[in-house]
């Protein structure tokens, strides 16, 4: 599928973005492990999250869908059943990594697999600590890549230092720890998104977080909850950048999750000079939610490295677009994790923005951008099958002279199926 985007007139209006993907995944998995009926409101109906639902159904969980509301009949920590077929995780790294931790402690055999892209993503970082807990897992290419064959068994707790800042790895180990024999202690290298800790604590799990250490004590049954999924800040990021870079724009993005472990995009855009106001702040089930008002402004360059990277790892492709129109040289370092996403995002964003005239240099762990809005030109580009690359190119096209043709535009269905229609609501071709 190809989408044609032209330079836009000022963006105006109010909008809602897609529900949070990370919270949607976790709400389904955690509700399945509670004893009783849980409700998930404003669930993200996207390919990745539906893969999680399909897998949980194969594990014996009843999930009833009514519009964007899920009713989930949880069976407790030990209530899952052996699946009759391979569990297909599609393109979802969250699904395969979280379920690997969950299934490692279940008393049956299971196999996790996915599409070609997912089966090329690294799993050794998850398999190694799970094996240290006593898990029996086999994988392709020296236990490095899916499919994963898991023979579940009783696990032991560990004291483990995570080698990378990864919420997926951390969450997999927390899920395994819920059914382990004794306490598990995890030490983070840098703070990663903490939805798992917040949500499980709200469900009654014996989990304690302090700075970069998480303690999980097993044996506590989870209580079902009514989760309200906020708008995904990773989806909002595209419109935050769009309004910041298209002259004369002002957008109000409503009901967005602003969890501090995810809100790095707001901090960085403000540091670049973006006019952003966070208003109407409130809390739902331990998660902070707000409306975000953003107006266009002249942006300046920024250098990103260190602890901020895990808090905006998914937003770096669209931040590259903001850097392309900012004044001066911007850089991103310490983001090697981008190379093992749905595609190699460092290579993809560098090659595709270069096609649009951006002066961007690829680094091993990031990129350097020489900002100059006058260089942006419409051109044929490609998403590389990656939803965040497709949406980032669309935002760049709003500021580029001429017409941009985006190949592989259907990739947005992974996380934001309504992206193109939402974009159309607020855009008007520049005269």
Backbone torsions as a table, in degrees:
resi	resn	phi	psi	omega
1	UNK	NA	135.2	179.4
2	UNK	-115.6	139.3	175.1
3	UNK	-117.8	138.9	178.0
4	UNK	-107.9	122.2	-179.8
5	UNK	-121.8	134.8	178.8
6	UNK	-116.2	162.1	178.1
7	UNK	-53.0	136.6	-171.2
8	UNK	-104.2	148.8	165.5
9	UNK	-71.5	174.1	-179.6
10	UNK	-52.2	140.5	178.8
11	UNK	-89.5	128.1	-178.1
12	UNK	-136.1	146.9	171.4
13	UNK	128.3	-172.6	177.5
14	UNK	-117.3	147.9	178.8
15	UNK	-153.3	159.3	170.9
16	UNK	-112.0	141.0	177.2
17	UNK	-102.1	175.1	-179.0
18	UNK	-58.4	145.5	174.7
19	UNK	-58.6	155.0	-174.5
20	UNK	-63.2	124.3	-177.7
21	UNK	-70.5	-44.6	-178.6
22	UNK	-61.2	-44.0	-179.2
23	UNK	-70.7	-37.5	178.7
24	UNK	-60.0	-48.2	176.3
25	UNK	-53.8	-51.6	-173.7
26	UNK	-68.3	-37.0	179.8
27	UNK	-61.2	-38.3	179.1
28	UNK	-68.6	-49.2	-177.4
29	UNK	-64.8	-47.2	-176.2
30	UNK	-68.0	-39.5	177.9
31	UNK	-63.3	-32.6	178.2
32	UNK	-66.0	-26.3	-178.0
33	UNK	-91.9	-7.7	177.1
34	UNK	-80.9	165.0	176.1
35	UNK	-101.1	103.7	-180.0
36	UNK	124.0	-173.5	-173.6
37	UNK	-87.8	123.7	175.0
38	UNK	-111.2	154.1	-179.4
39	UNK	-124.5	134.6	176.5
40	UNK	-121.1	111.7	179.9
41	UNK	-97.0	148.8	-179.7
42	UNK	59.1	39.8	178.3
43	UNK	-65.6	139.7	178.0
44	UNK	-75.5	115.2	176.7
45	UNK	-90.4	82.0	-178.9
46	UNK	-135.2	165.3	-174.2
47	UNK	-55.4	-45.4	-176.3
48	UNK	-63.6	-48.2	-176.5
49	UNK	-71.0	-31.7	176.3
50	UNK	-68.6	-29.5	173.8
51	UNK	-62.1	-41.0	177.3
52	UNK	-62.4	-44.7	178.1
53	UNK	-59.3	-45.5	-179.2
54	UNK	-61.0	-42.0	179.4
55	UNK	-64.5	-43.3	-179.3
56	UNK	-66.4	-34.8	175.4
57	UNK	-62.8	-40.8	178.5
58	UNK	-66.7	-20.2	177.0
59	UNK	-91.0	11.2	172.2
60	UNK	96.5	11.0	-177.3
61	UNK	-96.3	132.7	175.5
62	UNK	-85.0	122.2	177.9
63	UNK	-126.9	114.1	-179.9
64	UNK	-102.9	131.1	-178.1
65	UNK	-106.3	129.8	172.4
66	UNK	-133.3	102.4	-173.6
67	UNK	56.8	-121.7	-179.8
68	UNK	-101.4	20.6	179.2
69	UNK	-110.1	132.5	174.9
70	UNK	-111.0	137.6	171.7
71	UNK	-113.1	117.1	-171.4
72	UNK	-118.1	124.7	179.3
73	UNK	-94.2	95.2	-178.0
74	UNK	-72.8	149.5	-176.4
75	UNK	-118.7	12.4	178.4
76	UNK	87.7	170.9	-175.9
77	UNK	-63.2	-27.5	-178.4
78	UNK	-111.9	20.1	-172.2
79	UNK	-98.5	1.5	179.8
80	UNK	-74.1	157.8	178.6
81	UNK	-120.5	159.8	-179.2
82	UNK	-65.6	129.2	178.6
83	UNK	-72.0	150.2	-178.8
84	UNK	-86.3	-17.9	-179.1
85	UNK	-134.9	175.3	176.0
86	UNK	-62.5	137.9	176.8
87	UNK	-83.2	113.8	-175.7
88	UNK	-90.7	110.9	-179.0
89	UNK	-90.5	2.7	178.1
90	UNK	60.4	-123.3	-179.5
91	UNK	-106.8	13.2	-168.2
92	UNK	-95.3	106.9	174.7
93	UNK	-65.7	-35.9	178.2
94	UNK	-61.4	-44.3	-178.8
95	UNK	-60.5	-51.4	-174.1
96	UNK	-69.0	-36.8	-177.5
97	UNK	-74.7	-44.1	179.2
98	UNK	-66.3	-41.3	-179.2
99	UNK	-69.8	-28.0	176.7
100	UNK	-62.5	-40.4	176.8
101	UNK	-67.6	-42.8	179.8
102	UNK	-62.8	-47.9	-172.6
103	UNK	-76.4	-19.3	179.5
104	UNK	-60.8	-24.6	-177.6
105	UNK	-104.8	2.2	-178.5
106	UNK	-88.5	143.1	-172.1
107	UNK	-81.9	52.2	177.9
108	UNK	-158.9	176.3	-178.2
109	UNK	-98.7	140.5	177.3
110	UNK	-150.1	158.0	178.1
111	UNK	-130.1	129.4	178.1
112	UNK	-110.7	131.5	177.7
113	UNK	-145.6	179.5	179.7
114	UNK	-160.5	-161.8	-179.7
115	UNK	-78.9	-177.8	-175.8
116	UNK	-59.1	-40.4	-180.0
117	UNK	-65.4	-47.2	-178.5
118	UNK	-64.1	-39.9	-177.7
119	UNK	-72.4	-0.7	174.0
120	UNK	-105.5	4.8	-177.9
121	UNK	-94.4	143.1	-170.9
122	UNK	-69.6	136.6	178.9
123	UNK	-122.7	-6.6	-177.2
124	UNK	-59.5	-35.1	-178.8
125	UNK	-63.4	-24.9	176.0
126	UNK	-90.3	-43.7	-175.9
127	UNK	-62.9	-40.3	-176.1
128	UNK	-59.9	-54.2	-179.6
129	UNK	-67.3	-32.7	176.7
130	UNK	-65.2	-38.8	176.8
131	UNK	-64.3	-36.0	176.7
132	UNK	-62.6	-31.0	176.2
133	UNK	-77.1	-7.2	179.8
134	UNK	106.9	5.6	-178.0
135	UNK	-67.5	149.6	178.5
136	UNK	-111.3	96.2	-175.0
137	UNK	-129.6	132.5	174.0
138	UNK	-118.2	140.3	179.5
139	UNK	-144.1	168.6	-177.7
140	UNK	-71.9	151.8	173.2
141	UNK	55.8	64.6	177.5
142	UNK	58.2	49.6	177.7
143	UNK	55.9	42.6	-176.2
144	UNK	-112.9	-33.0	-171.5
145	UNK	-136.3	153.1	175.9
146	UNK	-64.1	162.2	3.9
147	UNK	-68.0	157.3	177.4
148	UNK	-113.8	127.8	174.1
149	UNK	-104.8	119.4	-172.3
150	UNK	-120.6	120.8	171.7
151	UNK	-104.9	100.9	-173.5
152	UNK	-65.2	148.9	-179.3
153	UNK	-159.0	172.3	177.7
154	UNK	-69.0	127.2	-176.9
155	UNK	-103.3	162.1	174.8
156	UNK	-111.2	151.6	177.5
157	UNK	-70.4	155.4	179.2
158	UNK	-135.0	161.8	170.0
159	UNK	-110.6	109.2	-165.7
160	UNK	-134.8	136.7	176.4
161	UNK	-100.7	115.8	-177.7
162	UNK	-66.8	129.8	-177.1
163	UNK	-74.4	-21.9	179.4
164	UNK	-135.6	157.5	175.7
165	UNK	-82.3	96.7	-175.3
166	UNK	-139.0	115.8	177.8
167	UNK	-67.2	-30.7	179.4
168	UNK	-68.1	-44.9	177.6
169	UNK	-63.3	-48.1	180.0
170	UNK	-57.5	-44.2	-177.2
171	UNK	-68.4	-36.6	176.6
172	UNK	-60.4	-43.3	-179.1
173	UNK	-71.2	-34.4	176.5
174	UNK	-64.6	-43.1	178.7
175	UNK	-62.8	-41.0	176.5
176	UNK	-63.3	-38.8	-176.5
177	UNK	-67.7	-25.8	-179.8
178	UNK	-60.2	-27.7	-178.1
179	UNK	-112.4	12.0	-178.6
180	UNK	-78.6	172.2	-177.2
181	UNK	-76.0	-31.6	-176.4
182	UNK	-147.3	-172.7	-171.8
183	UNK	-64.0	142.8	172.2
184	UNK	-116.4	136.6	178.0
185	UNK	-122.1	125.1	-179.9
186	UNK	-115.3	136.7	179.0
187	UNK	-117.4	119.3	179.7
188	UNK	-85.6	145.2	174.6
189	UNK	-72.2	-45.5	174.6
190	UNK	-143.7	156.7	-176.9
191	UNK	-66.8	125.2	173.3
192	UNK	-112.0	170.2	-175.7
193	UNK	-53.5	138.7	-168.7
194	UNK	-116.9	30.5	178.2
195	UNK	-58.4	-39.7	-177.5
196	UNK	-59.7	-48.2	-179.0
197	UNK	-63.0	-44.1	-178.0
198	UNK	-64.9	-46.5	-175.0
199	UNK	-69.9	-42.8	179.3
200	UNK	-67.1	-36.3	176.8
201	UNK	-62.2	-40.1	178.0
202	UNK	-64.7	-24.9	-179.6
203	UNK	-90.4	2.0	175.5
204	UNK	98.1	2.9	178.6
205	UNK	-62.8	148.2	177.2
206	UNK	-86.3	81.9	-176.9
207	UNK	-131.9	133.1	-174.8
208	UNK	-129.8	126.8	179.9
209	UNK	-118.3	133.9	174.6
210	UNK	-145.1	116.4	-177.1
211	UNK	52.6	-109.5	-175.9
212	UNK	-108.5	18.5	-179.2
213	UNK	-121.5	135.3	177.8
214	UNK	-124.8	130.0	176.4
215	UNK	-113.2	131.3	179.3
216	UNK	-124.4	122.0	177.0
217	UNK	-109.5	125.6	-172.1
218	UNK	-79.4	175.3	170.3
219	UNK	93.6	3.2	-179.4
220	UNK	-103.5	121.2	178.0
221	UNK	-70.3	143.7	-178.7
222	UNK	-85.7	143.5	177.9
223	UNK	-95.1	133.6	179.4
224	UNK	-63.4	149.7	-176.9
225	UNK	-130.3	167.5	167.7
226	UNK	-108.3	105.3	-178.7
227	UNK	-92.0	135.6	171.2
228	UNK	-111.5	111.0	-175.7
229	UNK	-80.9	122.4	178.8
230	UNK	-79.4	173.6	173.8
231	UNK	-64.1	145.8	-175.3
232	UNK	-80.6	119.8	-180.0
233	UNK	-64.4	-26.3	176.0
234	UNK	-68.1	-31.9	174.5
235	UNK	-78.3	-38.0	177.7
236	UNK	-62.6	-29.2	-176.2
237	UNK	-55.3	-35.7	-178.6
238	UNK	-64.8	-38.3	-179.1
239	UNK	-81.6	-27.6	172.5
240	UNK	-61.6	-46.7	179.1
241	UNK	-67.8	-41.3	-179.3
242	UNK	-57.5	-48.5	-178.1
243	UNK	-68.8	-30.4	-180.0
244	UNK	-71.1	-31.0	-172.3
245	UNK	-102.8	-17.3	178.8
246	UNK	-91.2	113.2	-175.3
247	UNK	-53.9	139.7	176.8
248	UNK	81.1	6.4	-174.8
249	UNK	-85.7	152.1	169.8
250	UNK	-153.3	121.2	-179.1
251	UNK	-127.4	144.6	170.7
252	UNK	-113.1	114.2	-180.0
253	UNK	-101.7	118.5	-167.7
254	UNK	-100.1	147.5	170.2
255	UNK	60.2	52.8	-177.8
256	UNK	-104.0	136.0	174.1
257	UNK	-69.6	128.3	-179.4
258	UNK	-122.5	38.6	173.5
259	UNK	-47.1	128.2	-176.2
260	UNK	-55.9	-28.2	179.5
261	UNK	-77.4	-2.4	179.8
262	UNK	-122.0	-8.1	-167.4
263	UNK	-92.1	20.0	179.6
264	UNK	-59.4	-30.9	180.0
265	UNK	-59.6	-39.2	179.8
266	UNK	-67.2	-44.6	179.5
267	UNK	-59.6	-45.1	-175.5
268	UNK	-69.7	-43.6	178.7
269	UNK	-62.6	-38.4	175.8
270	UNK	-63.3	-40.3	178.3
271	UNK	-63.6	-27.8	178.0
272	UNK	-82.2	-5.2	178.9
273	UNK	101.6	6.4	179.5
274	UNK	-66.8	143.7	178.0
275	UNK	-90.2	100.6	-176.2
276	UNK	-129.5	131.2	174.7
277	UNK	-123.4	131.1	175.8
278	UNK	-100.7	118.6	-174.1
279	UNK	-129.3	165.7	175.8
280	UNK	54.9	48.8	-178.8
281	UNK	-75.1	140.4	177.8
282	UNK	-156.4	173.9	-177.1
283	UNK	-122.3	140.4	171.0
284	UNK	-133.3	120.0	176.2
285	UNK	47.3	45.6	176.8
286	UNK	82.9	-2.2	-178.8
287	UNK	-108.5	132.3	-179.9
288	UNK	-84.0	134.9	-176.5
289	UNK	-130.3	147.6	-179.9
290	UNK	-158.4	171.2	169.0
291	UNK	-101.2	146.7	-176.6
292	UNK	-124.2	121.6	177.4
293	UNK	-102.2	124.7	-177.7
294	UNK	-131.4	135.9	179.7
295	UNK	-124.8	157.6	-179.3
296	UNK	-68.0	152.3	-179.5
297	UNK	-161.9	166.7	173.9
298	UNK	-81.9	120.2	-176.6
299	UNK	-93.0	152.5	176.1
300	UNK	-119.9	161.9	-175.5
301	UNK	-66.7	160.1	-179.7
302	UNK	-147.8	150.8	175.3
303	UNK	-114.2	125.6	-175.2
304	UNK	-117.0	132.2	178.9
305	UNK	-168.3	166.3	171.7
306	UNK	76.5	-142.0	-168.5
307	UNK	-67.1	-19.8	180.0
308	UNK	-71.0	-26.2	-172.7
309	UNK	-59.5	-48.9	179.6
310	UNK	-62.3	-21.5	-176.9
311	UNK	-87.7	-0.1	175.7
312	UNK	-149.9	27.1	-175.1
313	UNK	-56.6	-39.7	-178.7
314	UNK	-76.1	-17.5	-177.2
315	UNK	-93.5	-4.5	-176.5
316	UNK	-61.7	-36.7	177.4
317	UNK	-60.0	-42.8	-179.8
318	UNK	-77.0	-26.0	173.0
319	UNK	-65.9	-29.9	174.7
320	UNK	-60.8	-33.5	177.4
321	UNK	-67.6	-44.3	177.1
322	UNK	-60.3	-40.3	178.9
323	UNK	-64.2	-31.5	-177.9
324	UNK	-66.0	-24.7	179.9
325	UNK	-107.4	0.9	-179.6
326	UNK	-80.9	160.7	179.6
327	UNK	-86.2	113.4	176.4
328	UNK	111.0	-174.1	-177.1
329	UNK	-95.9	121.0	176.4
330	UNK	-106.2	155.7	178.5
331	UNK	-145.4	151.4	172.7
332	UNK	-127.6	124.9	176.1
333	UNK	-133.8	160.8	-179.4
334	UNK	76.1	20.5	-176.9
335	UNK	-117.2	37.8	179.6
336	UNK	-59.0	-21.9	178.1
337	UNK	-58.3	-24.4	179.1
338	UNK	-62.0	-22.6	-177.6
339	UNK	-76.2	-13.0	-178.2
340	UNK	-119.4	34.1	173.2
341	UNK	-90.9	-156.2	-179.1
342	UNK	-56.6	-31.3	169.2
343	UNK	-141.8	177.7	172.7
344	UNK	-75.0	96.6	-172.1
345	UNK	-70.8	-26.5	176.0
346	UNK	-65.1	-48.7	179.6
347	UNK	-65.4	-42.4	-175.7
348	UNK	-66.5	-48.4	-177.8
349	UNK	-67.8	-33.9	179.3
350	UNK	-67.8	-46.9	-177.0
351	UNK	-69.2	-40.3	-174.9
352	UNK	-76.3	-39.6	176.3
353	UNK	-67.6	-32.1	175.8
354	UNK	-62.3	-35.5	176.8
355	UNK	-62.6	-25.0	-179.3
356	UNK	-95.0	10.9	175.3
357	UNK	95.0	-0.1	-177.9
358	UNK	-74.1	137.0	175.0
359	UNK	-86.6	97.3	-174.7
360	UNK	-132.8	133.3	-179.7
361	UNK	-113.9	126.7	-179.5
362	UNK	-78.9	132.7	173.6
363	UNK	-112.2	166.4	177.5
364	UNK	-58.8	-38.2	-174.8
365	UNK	-123.3	26.8	179.6
366	UNK	165.8	-145.0	-178.7
367	UNK	-161.6	162.3	175.6
368	UNK	-121.3	132.2	-176.9
369	UNK	-122.8	127.4	172.2
370	UNK	-93.4	107.4	-174.1
371	UNK	-72.6	134.3	175.8
372	UNK	-168.8	98.6	-176.3
373	UNK	-62.6	-23.9	-178.3
374	UNK	-70.5	-13.5	-178.6
375	UNK	-87.8	-15.7	-175.8
376	UNK	-66.8	123.5	-179.3
377	UNK	-132.3	140.1	174.4
378	UNK	-65.0	144.6	-177.5
379	UNK	-165.9	159.4	172.1
380	UNK	-65.7	129.8	178.9
381	UNK	-136.4	173.1	-177.0
382	UNK	-139.5	145.0	-177.5
383	UNK	-78.3	-13.6	-173.6
384	UNK	59.0	25.3	-179.8
385	UNK	72.9	14.7	-175.1
386	UNK	-112.0	123.6	-176.3
387	UNK	-59.8	-41.0	-176.4
388	UNK	-74.7	-28.4	174.4
389	UNK	-69.9	-43.1	179.2
390	UNK	-58.4	-46.7	-177.3
391	UNK	-70.9	-36.1	177.8
392	UNK	-63.5	-41.1	178.6
393	UNK	-65.4	-35.2	177.4
394	UNK	-63.6	-39.4	179.3
395	UNK	-68.3	-40.9	176.5
396	UNK	-60.2	-38.1	-177.9
397	UNK	-64.0	-26.6	-179.9
398	UNK	-65.3	-23.1	-178.4
399	UNK	-106.7	-10.6	-174.8
400	UNK	-82.1	145.2	174.2
401	UNK	-70.9	135.0	175.8
402	UNK	89.1	-151.9	-171.0
403	UNK	-116.9	133.3	177.6
404	UNK	-113.0	129.1	177.0
405	UNK	-107.8	118.8	-175.6
406	UNK	-104.8	109.9	175.5
407	UNK	-80.7	150.8	-178.4
408	UNK	70.3	30.4	-175.9
409	UNK	-66.4	-19.8	-179.5
410	UNK	-66.8	-12.6	-178.8
411	UNK	-59.8	-21.4	-178.6
412	UNK	-60.5	-20.2	-178.4
413	UNK	-64.1	-16.1	178.1
414	UNK	-60.4	-40.0	-175.0
415	UNK	-132.7	-19.2	-172.7
416	UNK	-148.1	72.2	-176.4
417	UNK	-57.5	-28.0	-178.5
418	UNK	-92.9	14.3	-174.2
419	UNK	-58.5	-48.6	-174.3
420	UNK	-65.7	-38.6	179.5
421	UNK	-71.4	-36.5	176.9
422	UNK	-64.7	-42.3	178.2
423	UNK	-61.8	-40.7	-178.5
424	UNK	-65.1	-30.6	-178.6
425	UNK	-63.7	-30.5	-170.7
426	UNK	-112.5	-0.5	-176.7
427	UNK	-110.4	150.9	175.2
428	UNK	-146.2	131.2	-176.8
429	UNK	-56.9	133.0	179.9
430	UNK	-65.9	145.8	179.7
431	UNK	-67.3	NA	NA
